[in-house]
Amino acid sequence: MPELLEVQQLSAGYGPLRVLHEVDLTVRAGERLGLVGLNGHGKTTLMRALTHMTSWQQGSIKLDGAEIGGTRSLGAGRRTSGLVRRGIGVAPQGDAIFPGLSVRKHLECGAHTKTAWRTRQERIERIFDIFPPLRPLEHALVGKLSGGERRMVSIGRMLMVEARLYLVDEPSLGLAPKISERVMTALWDLPVEGAMIIAEQNVALLTGRCDRVIGMHAGRMRGDVGHVGLG
Ligand SMILES: Nc1ncnc2c1ncn2[C@@H]1O[C@H](COP(=O)(O)OP(=O)(O)OP(=O)(O)O)[C@@H](O)[C@H]1O
């Protein structure tokens, strides 16, 4: 499989704080990579650096061979919308949802390309097939949903366009074990042509639901934990 994401010597942080230290990482097309590490070791910061959401960064990030990294000393988010258009989809930690909007409106927010907007109805149907509990909640306000349902909305919104690289940050956070397993299994079952990185503290949840798991400790990669996929 060709390399879809190639990260070399990526450092990033916030103000004077350096969180990532010369990270190297390669992800192949079709691969689902689990990123494990304890709280505060830099998993979220790596995902933010891939979308230029840290306050500064340096190092190379190649997406499908094109350089999207480089040195940036100020200004989180200036290139983020361009990177999303280039094919990076994000389900951020802790949902980042709008409590006053309905499930349908959230999913429509994810349809940000012209093609996705034109075909949003069938895309929403597909999300309901992936997460059946959302179907009867189509017009419910997201603020009234359970944690598990909100997580499904957040991931569903990410899936409304075909991304090359999906970044899913701690899908199990705050969820009951059974619901976490359901969400993780749905992620594993998705037919994805690009690649997916799933950050997770609970390595057991990744077992059987990722092709490869890498550890992260104190802002550095800790090598492959192992190939734990089913396929
Ligand atoms: N916006 C920010 N400003 C300053 N420091 C931050 C910011 N976000 C994270 N940090 C710090 O960066 C370090 C790494 O945090 P990060 O969120 O990347 O870790 P993580 O492995 O994803 O853990 P978590 O599971 O809590 O998200 C921590 O020391 C954290 O306090």
The ligand as an ORCA input file, in Angstrom:
! r2SCAN-3c Opt
* xyz 0 1
  N      -4.020     24.650     24.347
  C      -3.010     24.300     25.137
  N      -2.210     25.241     25.710
  C      -1.178     24.889     26.495
  N      -0.835     23.614     26.787
  C      -1.600     22.640     26.261
  C      -2.716     22.920     25.410
  N      -3.277     21.737     25.027
  C      -2.530     20.772     25.609
  N      -1.541     21.299     26.342
  C      -0.509     20.551     27.106
  O       0.152     19.701     26.181
  C       0.459     18.458     26.793
  C      -0.072     17.325     25.924
  O      -1.499     17.396     25.907
  P      -2.382     16.550     24.863
  O      -3.799     17.017     25.037
  O      -1.791     16.616     23.529
  O      -2.218     15.069     25.422
  P      -3.077     13.773     25.159
  O      -2.117     12.638     25.106
  O      -3.955     13.958     23.999
  O      -3.924     13.674     26.469
  P      -5.488     13.805     26.655
  O      -5.952     12.424     26.687
  O      -5.667     14.536     27.942
  O      -6.002     14.595     25.488
  C      -0.118     18.508     28.194
  O       0.940     18.842     29.070
  C      -1.127     19.623     28.119
  O      -1.273     20.259     29.364
*
